[in-house]
Amino acid sequence: MSPESVMSFGRHAMEVMLLISAPLLLVALVIGLVVGIFQAATQINDMTISFIPKLVGFFIALLLAGPWILAVIMDYMRQVFGNIPGLIG
């Protein structure tokens, strides 16, 4: 196994990780921003207010993006397992 192939596998793994985490992180970011603006407008300084909306939004995003995330992970794993014989011999 050459250093180039190791770097290629690592780069592809990082790309997949960023790809599957992006929808969930973006939902949490948007909800946090909206709740933060609401808290600033109403001058409510409670840290627990943003927890429930983020949890609900995260769950809904996971329900909506879950099949796509699973398909991306399965495709990546098929590629990894398919490349194993070429790496050994």
The first five atom37 places (N, CA, C, CB, O) and aatype in JSON, in Angstrom:
{
  "aatype": [12, 15, 14, 6, 15, 19, 12, 15, 13, 7, 1, 8, 0, 12, 6, 19, 12, 10, 10, 9, 15, 0, 14, 10, 10, 10, 19, 0, 10, 19, 9, 7, 10, 19, 19, 7, 9, 13, 5, 0, 0, 16, 5, 9, 2, 3, 12, 16, 9, 15, 13, 9, 14, 11, 10, 19, 7, 13, 13, 9, 0, 10, 10, 10, 0, 7, 14, 17, 9, 10, 0, 19, 9, 12, 3, 18, 12, 1, 5, 19, 13, 7, 2, 9, 14, 7, 10, 9, 7],
  "atom_mask": [
    [1, 1, 1, 1, 1],
    [1, 1, 1, 1, 1],
    [1, 1, 1, 1, 1],
    [1, 1, 1, 1, 1],
    [1, 1, 1, 1, 1],
    [1, 1, 1, 1, 1],
    [1, 1, 1, 1, 1],
    [1, 1, 1, 1, 1],
    [1, 1, 1, 1, 1],
    [1, 1, 1, 0, 1],
    [1, 1, 1, 1, 1],
    [1, 1, 1, 1, 1],
    [1, 1, 1, 1, 1],
    [1, 1, 1, 1, 1],
    [1, 1, 1, 1, 1],
    [1, 1, 1, 1, 1],
    [1, 1, 1, 1, 1],
    [1, 1, 1, 1, 1],
    [1, 1, 1, 1, 1],
    [1, 1, 1, 1, 1],
    [1, 1, 1, 1, 1],
    [1, 1, 1, 1, 1],
    [1, 1, 1, 1, 1],
    [1, 1, 1, 1, 1],
    [1, 1, 1, 1, 1],
    [1, 1, 1, 1, 1],
    [1, 1, 1, 1, 1],
    [1, 1, 1, 1, 1],
    [1, 1, 1, 1, 1],
    [1, 1, 1, 1, 1],
    [1, 1, 1, 1, 1],
    [1, 1, 1, 0, 1],
    [1, 1, 1, 1, 1],
    [1, 1, 1, 1, 1],
    [1, 1, 1, 1, 1],
    [1, 1, 1, 0, 1],
    [1, 1, 1, 1, 1],
    [1, 1, 1, 1, 1],
    [1, 1, 1, 1, 1],
    [1, 1, 1, 1, 1],
    [1, 1, 1, 1, 1],
    [1, 1, 1, 1, 1],
    [1, 1, 1, 1, 1],
    [1, 1, 1, 1, 1],
    [1, 1, 1, 1, 1],
    [1, 1, 1, 1, 1],
    [1, 1, 1, 1, 1],
    [1, 1, 1, 1, 1],
    [1, 1, 1, 1, 1],
    [1, 1, 1, 1, 1],
    [1, 1, 1, 1, 1],
    [1, 1, 1, 1, 1],
    [1, 1, 1, 1, 1],
    [1, 1, 1, 1, 1],
    [1, 1, 1, 1, 1],
    [1, 1, 1, 1, 1],
    [1, 1, 1, 0, 1],
    [1, 1, 1, 1, 1],
    [1, 1, 1, 1, 1],
    [1, 1, 1, 1, 1],
    [1, 1, 1, 1, 1],
    [1, 1, 1, 1, 1],
    [1, 1, 1, 1, 1],
    [1, 1, 1, 1, 1],
    [1, 1, 1, 1, 1],
    [1, 1, 1, 0, 1],
    [1, 1, 1, 1, 1],
    [1, 1, 1, 1, 1],
    [1, 1, 1, 1, 1],
    [1, 1, 1, 1, 1],
    [1, 1, 1, 1, 1],
    [1, 1, 1, 1, 1],
    [1, 1, 1, 1, 1],
    [1, 1, 1, 1, 1],
    [1, 1, 1, 1, 1],
    [1, 1, 1, 1, 1],
    [1, 1, 1, 1, 1],
    [1, 1, 1, 1, 1],
    [1, 1, 1, 1, 1],
    [1, 1, 1, 1, 1],
    [1, 1, 1, 1, 1],
    [1, 1, 1, 0, 1],
    [1, 1, 1, 1, 1],
    [1, 1, 1, 1, 1],
    [1, 1, 1, 1, 1],
    [1, 1, 1, 0, 1],
    [1, 1, 1, 1, 1],
    [1, 1, 1, 1, 1],
    [1, 1, 1, 0, 1]
  ],
  "atom_positions": [
    [[0.85, -1.17, 0.0], [0.0, 0.0, 0.0], [0.9, 1.23, 0.0], [-0.97, 0.0, 1.22], [1.71, 1.43, 0.9]],
    [[0.73, 2.03, -1.01], [1.58, 3.2, -1.16], [1.06, 4.37, -0.33], [1.68, 3.6, -2.64], [-0.11, 4.4, 0.04]],
    [[1.93, 5.33, -0.04], [1.47, 6.52, 0.69], [0.39, 7.29, -0.05], [2.65, 7.44, 0.96], [-0.47, 7.91, 0.57]],
    [[0.43, 7.26, -1.37], [-0.58, 7.97, -2.15], [-1.96, 7.35, -1.95], [-0.22, 7.96, -3.65], [-2.96, 8.06, -1.85]],
    [[-2.01, 6.01, -1.9], [-3.31, 5.36, -1.71], [-3.84, 5.6, -0.3], [-3.2, 3.85, -1.98], [-5.05, 5.74, -0.11]],
    [[-2.95, 5.64, 0.68], [-3.38, 5.94, 2.05], [-3.95, 7.35, 2.12], [-2.19, 5.79, 3.04], [-4.99, 7.58, 2.74]],
    [[-3.27, 8.3, 1.5], [-3.76, 9.68, 1.49], [-5.08, 9.79, 0.73], [-2.72, 10.61, 0.87], [-5.95, 10.57, 1.12]],
    [[-5.21, 9.03, -0.34], [-6.46, 9.04, -1.11], [-7.62, 8.5, -0.29], [-6.3, 8.22, -2.4], [-8.71, 9.07, -0.29]],
    [[-7.39, 7.4, 0.42], [-8.42, 6.85, 1.3], [-8.79, 7.83, 2.4], [-7.96, 5.52, 1.9], [-9.97, 8.02, 2.7]],
    [[-7.8, 8.45, 3.0], [-8.05, 9.42, 4.07], [-8.81, 10.63, 3.57], [0.0, 0.0, 0.0], [-9.73, 11.1, 4.24]],
    [[-8.44, 11.13, 2.4], [-9.12, 12.29, 1.83], [-10.58, 11.96, 1.52], [-8.4, 12.77, 0.55], [-11.48, 12.75, 1.8]],
    [[-10.79, 10.77, 0.94], [-12.16, 10.38, 0.6], [-13.0, 10.17, 1.86], [-12.15, 9.11, -0.26], [-14.18, 10.5, 1.88]],
    [[-12.39, 9.61, 2.9], [-13.11, 9.42, 4.17], [-13.51, 10.76, 4.77], [-12.25, 8.63, 5.17], [-14.62, 10.91, 5.29]],
    [[-12.61, 11.74, 4.71], [-12.93, 13.07, 5.23], [-14.05, 13.74, 4.42], [-11.67, 13.97, 5.22], [-14.92, 14.4, 4.98]],
    [[-14.02, 13.55, 3.1], [-15.07, 14.12, 2.25], [-16.43, 13.52, 2.6], [-14.75, 13.88, 0.77], [-17.42, 14.24, 2.7]],
    [[-16.46, 12.2, 2.77], [-17.72, 11.54, 3.12], [-18.2, 12.01, 4.49], [-17.55, 10.01, 3.11], [-19.4, 12.25, 4.67]],
    [[-17.29, 12.13, 5.45], [-17.66, 12.58, 6.78], [-18.25, 13.99, 6.74], [-16.44, 12.53, 7.71], [-19.26, 14.26, 7.39]],
    [[-17.64, 14.88, 5.99], [-18.16, 16.24, 5.87], [-19.51, 16.26, 5.15], [-17.17, 17.13, 5.13], [-20.4, 17.03, 5.5]],
    [[-19.64, 15.4, 4.15], [-20.87, 15.34, 3.37], [-22.04, 14.86, 4.21], [-20.68, 14.42, 2.16], [-23.14, 15.41, 4.11]],
    [[-21.83, 13.83, 5.04], [-22.95, 13.3, 5.81], [-23.26, 14.12, 7.06], [-22.67, 11.87, 6.2], [-24.38, 14.06, 7.58]],
    [[-22.3, 14.88, 7.55], [-22.56, 15.69, 8.74], [-23.1, 17.07, 8.4], [-21.3, 15.83, 9.56], [-23.67, 17.73, 9.27]],
    [[-22.94, 17.52, 7.18], [-23.34, 18.88, 6.8], [-24.82, 19.17, 7.01], [-22.99, 19.12, 5.37], [-25.14, 20.22, 7.58]],
    [[-25.76, 18.31, 6.6], [-27.17, 18.67, 6.8], [-27.54, 18.85, 8.26], [-28.07, 17.61, 6.18], [-28.27, 19.77, 8.61]],
    [[-27.05, 17.97, 9.11], [-27.4, 18.05, 10.53], [-26.76, 19.27, 11.19], [-26.96, 16.77, 11.26], [-27.39, 19.94, 12.0]],
    [[-25.52, 19.55, 10.84], [-24.85, 20.71, 11.42], [-25.47, 22.02, 10.93], [-23.37, 20.68, 11.08], [-25.57, 22.98, 11.7]],
    [[-25.88, 22.06, 9.67], [-26.51, 23.27, 9.15], [-27.85, 23.53, 9.83], [-26.7, 23.16, 7.65], [-28.19, 24.68, 10.11]],
    [[-28.61, 22.48, 10.08], [-29.89, 22.65, 10.78], [-29.65, 23.19, 12.19], [-30.66, 21.31, 10.84], [-30.33, 24.11, 12.63]],
    [[-28.69, 22.61, 12.9], [-28.38, 23.09, 14.25], [-27.88, 24.53, 14.22], [-27.32, 22.18, 14.9], [-28.21, 25.31, 15.11]],
    [[-27.1, 24.89, 13.21], [-26.61, 26.26, 13.08], [-27.74, 27.25, 12.85], [-25.6, 26.36, 11.94], [-27.8, 28.3, 13.49]],
    [[-28.64, 26.91, 11.94], [-29.75, 27.82, 11.63], [-30.68, 27.97, 12.83], [-30.55, 27.31, 10.41], [-31.1, 29.08, 13.15]],
    [[-30.99, 26.87, 13.48], [-31.87, 26.96, 14.65], [-31.19, 27.74, 15.77], [-32.25, 25.55, 15.15], [-31.84, 28.55, 16.43]],
    [[-29.91, 27.53, 15.99], [-29.19, 28.28, 17.0], [-29.17, 29.77, 16.7], [0.0, 0.0, 0.0], [-29.29, 30.59, 17.61]],
    [[-29.01, 30.1, 15.42], [-29.01, 31.51, 15.03], [-30.38, 32.15, 15.26], [-28.61, 31.66, 13.57], [-30.47, 33.27, 15.76]],
    [[-31.44, 31.45, 14.88], [-32.79, 31.98, 15.07], [-33.11, 32.16, 16.55], [-33.83, 31.06, 14.4], [-33.65, 33.18, 16.96]],
    [[-32.78, 31.16, 17.35], [-33.04, 31.26, 18.78], [-32.18, 32.37, 19.4], [-32.76, 29.91, 19.48], [-32.64, 33.08, 20.29]],
    [[-30.95, 32.51, 18.94], [-30.09, 33.57, 19.45], [-30.63, 34.95, 19.13], [0.0, 0.0, 0.0], [-30.57, 35.85, 19.97]],
    [[-31.15, 35.12, 17.93], [-31.75, 36.41, 17.57], [-33.0, 36.66, 18.41], [-32.11, 36.44, 16.05], [-33.24, 37.78, 18.86]],
    [[-33.79, 35.61, 18.63], [-34.97, 35.75, 19.48], [-34.58, 36.13, 20.91], [-35.78, 34.44, 19.49], [-35.22, 36.99, 21.52]],
    [[-33.55, 35.49, 21.43], [-33.11, 35.8, 22.78], [-32.56, 37.23, 22.88], [-32.05, 34.79, 23.23], [-32.76, 37.91, 23.88]],
    [[-31.87, 37.66, 21.86], [-31.34, 39.02, 21.87], [-32.46, 40.05, 21.77], [-30.35, 39.22, 20.73], [-32.39, 41.12, 22.38]],
    [[-33.49, 39.73, 20.99], [-34.59, 40.67, 20.82], [-35.44, 40.77, 22.08], [-35.47, 40.25, 19.64], [-35.94, 41.84, 22.41]],
    [[-35.6, 39.65, 22.79], [-36.44, 39.66, 23.98], [-35.64, 39.81, 25.27], [-37.26, 38.4, 24.03], [-36.23, 39.89, 26.35]],
    [[-34.33, 39.84, 25.17], [-33.42, 39.96, 26.3], [-33.6, 38.82, 27.31], [-33.62, 41.29, 27.0], [-33.49, 39.02, 28.52]],
    [[-33.88, 37.64, 26.78], [-33.95, 36.44, 27.62], [-32.58, 35.77, 27.53], [-35.12, 35.46, 27.15], [-32.14, 35.4, 26.45]],
    [[-31.93, 35.62, 28.66], [-30.59, 35.04, 28.68], [-30.6, 33.67, 29.37], [-29.6, 35.98, 29.4], [-30.01, 33.5, 30.44]],
    [[-31.28, 32.71, 28.76], [-31.35, 31.37, 29.31], [-30.71, 30.41, 28.31], [-32.83, 30.97, 29.62], [-31.1, 30.36, 27.14]],
    [[-29.75, 29.66, 28.78], [-29.01, 28.75, 27.89], [-29.84, 27.55, 27.46], [-27.74, 28.28, 28.57], [-29.55, 26.94, 26.43]],
    [[-30.86, 27.19, 28.22], [-31.62, 25.98, 27.92], [-32.72, 26.2, 26.89], [-32.23, 25.44, 29.19], [-33.33, 25.23, 26.43]],
    [[-32.98, 27.43, 26.52], [-34.06, 27.69, 25.55], [-33.73, 27.09, 24.19], [-34.31, 29.21, 25.42], [-34.63, 26.62, 23.5]],
    [[-32.49, 27.1, 23.79], [-32.14, 26.62, 22.45], [-32.02, 25.1, 22.39], [-30.85, 27.25, 21.99], [-31.89, 24.54, 21.3]],
    [[-32.05, 24.42, 23.52], [-31.81, 22.98, 23.52], [-32.94, 22.21, 22.84], [-31.64, 22.48, 24.94], [-32.68, 21.39, 21.96]],
    [[-34.18, 22.45, 23.23], [-35.32, 21.7, 22.68], [-35.53, 21.98, 21.2], [-36.6, 22.04, 23.46], [-35.72, 21.03, 20.44]],
    [[-35.5, 23.23, 20.73], [-35.64, 23.45, 19.28], [-34.52, 22.77, 18.47], [-35.66, 24.94, 18.97], [-34.78, 22.23, 17.39]],
    [[-33.3, 22.8, 18.98], [-32.21, 22.14, 18.27], [-32.41, 20.63, 18.24], [-30.86, 22.47, 18.92], [-32.16, 19.99, 17.22]],
    [[-32.87, 20.07, 19.34], [-33.1, 18.63, 19.41], [-34.2, 18.21, 18.44], [-33.47, 18.22, 20.83], [-34.07, 17.21, 17.74]],
    [[-35.29, 18.97, 18.4], [-36.39, 18.66, 17.48], [-35.94, 18.84, 16.03], [-37.61, 19.56, 17.77], [-36.22, 17.99, 15.18]],
    [[-35.25, 19.94, 15.74], [-34.75, 20.17, 14.38], [-33.76, 19.12, 13.94], [0.0, 0.0, 0.0], [-33.77, 18.69, 12.79]],
    [[-32.89, 18.71, 14.86], [-31.91, 17.67, 14.55], [-32.62, 16.36, 14.23], [-30.93, 17.48, 15.73], [-32.23, 15.66, 13.3]],
    [[-33.65, 16.03, 15.01], [-34.4, 14.8, 14.79], [-35.12, 14.83, 13.44], [-35.4, 14.57, 15.93], [-35.11, 13.85, 12.71]],
    [[-35.75, 15.96, 13.12], [-36.45, 16.09, 11.84], [-35.47, 16.02, 10.68], [-37.25, 17.42, 11.78], [-35.74, 15.37, 9.67]],
    [[-34.32, 16.68, 10.81], [-33.31, 16.63, 9.76], [-32.78, 15.21, 9.58], [-32.15, 17.59, 10.07], [-32.51, 14.78, 8.46]],
    [[-32.63, 14.5, 10.68], [-32.17, 13.11, 10.6], [-33.21, 12.23, 9.92], [-31.86, 12.57, 11.99], [-32.85, 11.33, 9.16]],
    [[-34.48, 12.48, 10.19], [-35.53, 11.72, 9.51], [-35.55, 12.0, 8.01], [-36.9, 12.06, 10.12], [-35.73, 11.09, 7.2]],
    [[-35.37, 13.27, 7.65], [-35.42, 13.63, 6.24], [-34.15, 13.24, 5.48], [-35.65, 15.12, 6.1], [-34.23, 12.76, 4.35]],
    [[-33.0, 13.45, 6.09], [-31.73, 13.18, 5.41], [-31.18, 11.79, 5.71], [-30.72, 14.22, 5.8], [-30.17, 11.39, 5.13]],
    [[-31.82, 11.05, 6.6], [-31.32, 9.74, 7.0], [-31.12, 8.75, 5.85], [0.0, 0.0, 0.0], [-30.06, 8.14, 5.76]],
    [[-32.12, 8.59, 4.97], [-31.91, 7.65, 3.86], [-30.76, 8.06, 2.95], [-33.19, 7.54, 3.04], [-30.01, 7.21, 2.47]],
    [[-30.61, 9.36, 2.7], [-29.5, 9.82, 1.87], [-28.16, 9.59, 2.56], [-29.67, 11.32, 1.54], [-27.2, 9.16, 1.93]],
    [[-28.11, 9.87, 3.86], [-26.87, 9.64, 4.63], [-26.5, 8.17, 4.59], [-27.03, 10.12, 6.09], [-25.34, 7.82, 4.39]],
    [[-27.49, 7.3, 4.77], [-27.23, 5.87, 4.74], [-26.75, 5.42, 3.36], [-28.5, 5.1, 5.13], [-25.86, 4.57, 3.27]],
    [[-27.32, 5.99, 2.31], [-26.89, 5.63, 0.95], [-25.44, 6.07, 0.71], [-27.82, 6.28, -0.09], [-24.68, 5.34, 0.08]],
    [[-25.06, 7.25, 1.2], [-23.69, 7.73, 1.02], [-22.71, 6.83, 1.78], [-23.56, 9.2, 1.5], [-21.65, 6.48, 1.26]],
    [[-23.07, 6.46, 3.01], [-22.19, 5.59, 3.79], [-22.07, 4.22, 3.15], [-22.7, 5.46, 5.23], [-20.97, 3.66, 3.09]],
    [[-23.18, 3.67, 2.67], [-23.15, 2.35, 2.03], [-22.31, 2.37, 0.76], [-24.58, 1.87, 1.71], [-21.56, 1.43, 0.49]],
    [[-22.43, 3.43, -0.03], [-21.62, 3.55, -1.25], [-20.14, 3.63, -0.91], [-22.05, 4.78, -2.05], [-19.32, 3.02, -1.58]],
    [[-19.82, 4.39, 0.12], [-18.41, 4.5, 0.53], [-17.88, 3.14, 1.01], [-18.26, 5.55, 1.66], [-16.76, 2.76, 0.65]],
    [[-18.66, 2.44, 1.79], [-18.2, 1.14, 2.3], [-18.06, 0.12, 1.17], [-19.17, 0.61, 3.36], [-17.15, -0.71, 1.2]],
    [[-18.94, 0.18, 0.19], [-18.79, -0.71, -0.99], [-17.49, -0.42, -1.71], [-19.99, -0.56, -1.96], [-16.79, -1.34, -2.14]],
    [[-17.15, 0.85, -1.85], [-15.89, 1.22, -2.51], [-14.69, 0.74, -1.7], [-15.81, 2.73, -2.72], [-13.73, 0.23, -2.26]],
    [[-14.75, 0.91, -0.39], [-13.64, 0.49, 0.47], [-13.46, -1.02, 0.4], [-13.87, 0.94, 1.94], [-12.34, -1.5, 0.2]],
    [[-14.56, -1.78, 0.58], [-14.45, -3.23, 0.55], [-14.1, -3.74, -0.84], [-15.73, -3.85, 1.02], [-13.44, -4.78, -0.97]],
    [[-14.53, -3.02, -1.87], [-14.18, -3.42, -3.23], [-12.71, -3.2, -3.56], [0.0, 0.0, 0.0], [-12.16, -3.89, -4.42]],
    [[-12.08, -2.25, -2.89], [-10.67, -1.96, -3.15], [-9.71, -2.82, -2.32], [-10.39, -0.51, -2.87], [-8.5, -2.8, -2.56]],
    [[-10.22, -3.57, -1.37], [-9.34, -4.38, -0.52], [-8.54, -5.41, -1.32], [-10.16, -5.1, 0.53], [-7.33, -5.51, -1.09]],
    [[-9.14, -6.18, -2.24], [-8.3, -7.15, -2.98], [-7.19, -6.49, -3.79], [-9.16, -7.96, -3.91], [-6.11, -7.07, -3.92]],
    [[-7.42, -5.32, -4.33], [-6.38, -4.63, -5.08], [-5.25, -4.13, -4.2], [0.0, 0.0, 0.0], [-4.12, -4.01, -4.66]],
    [[-5.55, -3.84, -2.96], [-4.53, -3.37, -2.04], [-3.67, -4.52, -1.52], [-5.17, -2.63, -0.88], [-2.48, -4.33, -1.24]],
    [[-4.25, -5.69, -1.38], [-3.51, -6.83, -0.83], [-2.59, -7.42, -1.88], [-4.48, -7.91, -0.32], [-1.42, -7.68, -1.6]],
    [[-3.1, -7.63, -3.07], [-2.29, -8.32, -4.09], [-1.85, -7.41, -5.1], [0.0, 0.0, 0.0], [-1.16, -7.82, -6.04]]
  ]
}
